[in-house]
Amino acid sequence: MRLEAPVEETIDGPRRRFRQARLGIRVVRALTRIGYRAGRGRERIRPRAGGPGDALALVAAGAALGVTGAYFLDPESGRRRRDAARGRLVALWHRHEELNDAELANKVRSEIFRDHHASKGRINVNSEHGVVYLRGQLPDPEEIRELVKAARGVGGVRGVASLLQTP
């Protein structure tokens, strides 16, 4: 019985790490070239006061970009990581879509009446173009302020018009 590992398994790990490191080095070099050429043609940019800090920031940015590229371009897990990142970005984009007026009014109702159950029947909530209108009567001015503050805190609300009154 022979217990030999295939050659590809023993060599692939170091080769992959070498390719990733080489990619990071290329990115750092490219960013350095961009920094030197950013002025006039191929002239070198003259360092300002605190110039070494700029070079350090450029190297740090290149290293971060290289590590990010190696993370997402990894042959084994890169595809899964790219798909997960794409899914998170899509979810973030959909989370910030604007609601229509009826959905926004329902969302505000559910948020502001979560803690104020007694005032639910006495307040009317409408929405027009992202502005929420609160109408009705409440006995306590402090409760009016709390409801307006809670309505402003709901995502998607552009403004709150309080038409609430005390008796």
C-alpha positions in Angstrom: 0.0 0.0 0.0 1.5 3.3 -1.1 0.5 6.5 0.6 1.7 9.1 -1.9 -0.2 12.4 -2.4 -0.7 13.4 -6.0 1.8 16.0 -7.2 -0.9 18.6 -7.9 -2.1 18.7 -4.3 1.3 19.3 -2.9 2.4 21.9 -5.4 -1.0 23.7 -6.0 -1.1 25.5 -2.6 2.3 27.2 -2.9 1.7 28.0 -6.6 -1.6 29.5 -5.8 -0.1 31.6 -3.0 2.7 32.7 -5.2 0.3 33.7 -8.0 -1.8 35.7 -5.4 1.3 37.4 -4.0 2.5 38.2 -7.6 -0.9 39.7 -8.3 -0.6 41.9 -5.2 2.9 43.1 -6.2 1.7 43.9 -9.7 -1.2 46.0 -8.3 1.2 47.9 -5.9 3.5 48.6 -8.8 0.7 49.8 -11.0 -0.6 52.1 -8.3 2.9 53.4 -7.8 3.3 54.1 -11.5 -0.1 55.9 -11.5 1.0 58.0 -8.6 4.2 59.0 -10.4 2.5 59.7 -13.7 -0.4 61.6 -12.3 1.2 65.0 -12.8 2.5 66.0 -16.3 3.1 63.1 -18.6 5.7 60.8 -17.3 7.3 63.3 -14.9 7.7 62.3 -11.3 5.5 64.1 -8.8 7.4 66.2 -6.5 6.8 65.3 -2.9 4.9 67.7 -0.7 5.6 68.3 2.9 5.0 64.9 4.5 5.7 63.2 1.2 6.7 59.8 2.7 3.2 59.5 4.2 1.8 59.7 0.7 4.0 56.9 -0.5 3.1 54.8 2.6 -0.6 55.5 1.9 -0.2 54.4 -1.7 1.6 51.2 -0.7 -1.1 50.5 1.9 -3.8 51.1 -0.7 -2.1 48.8 -3.1 -1.6 46.1 -0.5 -5.3 46.3 0.5 -6.3 46.1 -3.2 -4.0 43.1 -3.7 -5.4 41.3 -0.7 -9.0 42.0 -1.8 -8.2 40.8 -5.3 -6.6 37.6 -3.9 -9.6 37.0 -1.7 -12.1 37.3 -4.5 -10.0 35.7 -7.3 -9.0 32.6 -5.2 -9.5 29.6 -7.5 -11.1 27.5 -4.8 -13.4 29.8 -3.0 -13.4 33.0 -5.1 -16.5 32.2 -7.0 -18.5 31.6 -3.8 -17.2 34.8 -2.3 -18.0 36.9 -5.3 -21.5 35.5 -5.4 -22.0 36.2 -1.7 -20.7 39.8 -2.1 -22.9 40.3 -5.2 -26.0 39.0 -3.2 -25.2 41.4 -0.3 -24.9 44.4 -2.7 -28.2 43.5 -4.4 -30.0 43.1 -1.1 -28.6 46.5 0.1 -29.8 48.1 -3.2 -33.3 46.6 -2.8 -33.5 47.7 0.8 -33.1 51.3 -0.2 -35.8 51.4 -2.9 -38.4 54.0 -2.4 -41.8 52.9 -1.1 -45.0 54.2 -2.6 -47.2 56.5 -0.5 -49.5 53.8 0.8 -46.7 51.4 1.8 -44.9 54.3 3.5 -48.0 55.3 5.5 -48.5 51.6 6.6 -44.8 51.4 7.6 -45.1 54.6 9.6 -48.3 53.4 11.3 -46.7 50.1 12.3 -43.6 51.8 13.7 -45.2 54.7 15.6 -48.1 52.7 17.1 -45.8 49.9 18.3 -45.4 51.6 21.6 -48.4 53.9 21.6 -51.3 51.5 21.5 -53.8 53.9 23.3 -53.5 56.6 20.6 -54.0 54.3 17.6 -57.7 55.1 17.0 -57.3 58.8 17.4 -54.6 59.5 14.8 -54.8 59.4 11.0 -51.6 58.8 9.0 -51.3 59.8 5.3 -48.3 60.1 3.0 -47.7 62.2 -0.1 -44.4 62.1 -2.0 -42.5 60.8 1.0 -44.0 63.4 3.4 -46.0 61.9 6.2 -49.0 63.8 7.6 -50.2 63.1 11.1 -53.7 64.3 12.0 -55.8 63.9 15.1 -56.0 64.9 18.8 -53.9 63.7 21.7 -54.2 64.8 25.3 -50.4 65.1 26.0 -48.1 67.4 24.0 -45.1 65.1 25.0 -46.9 62.2 23.3 -47.2 64.3 20.1 -43.5 65.0 20.2 -42.7 61.3 20.6 -44.9 60.3 17.7 -43.4 62.9 15.4 -39.9 61.9 16.4 -40.8 58.2 15.8 -42.3 59.0 12.4 -39.1 60.9 11.4 -37.0 57.9 12.3 -38.8 55.6 9.8 -36.7 54.8 6.7 -38.0 56.4 3.5 -39.7 59.4 5.2 -38.5 62.6 3.7 -40.5 64.8 6.1 -43.2 64.9 8.7 -46.1 67.4 8.9 -47.7 67.2 12.3 -51.3 68.4 12.3 -51.8 66.9 15.8 -53.6 69.0 18.3 -54.3 68.9 22.0 -58.0 69.2 23.1 
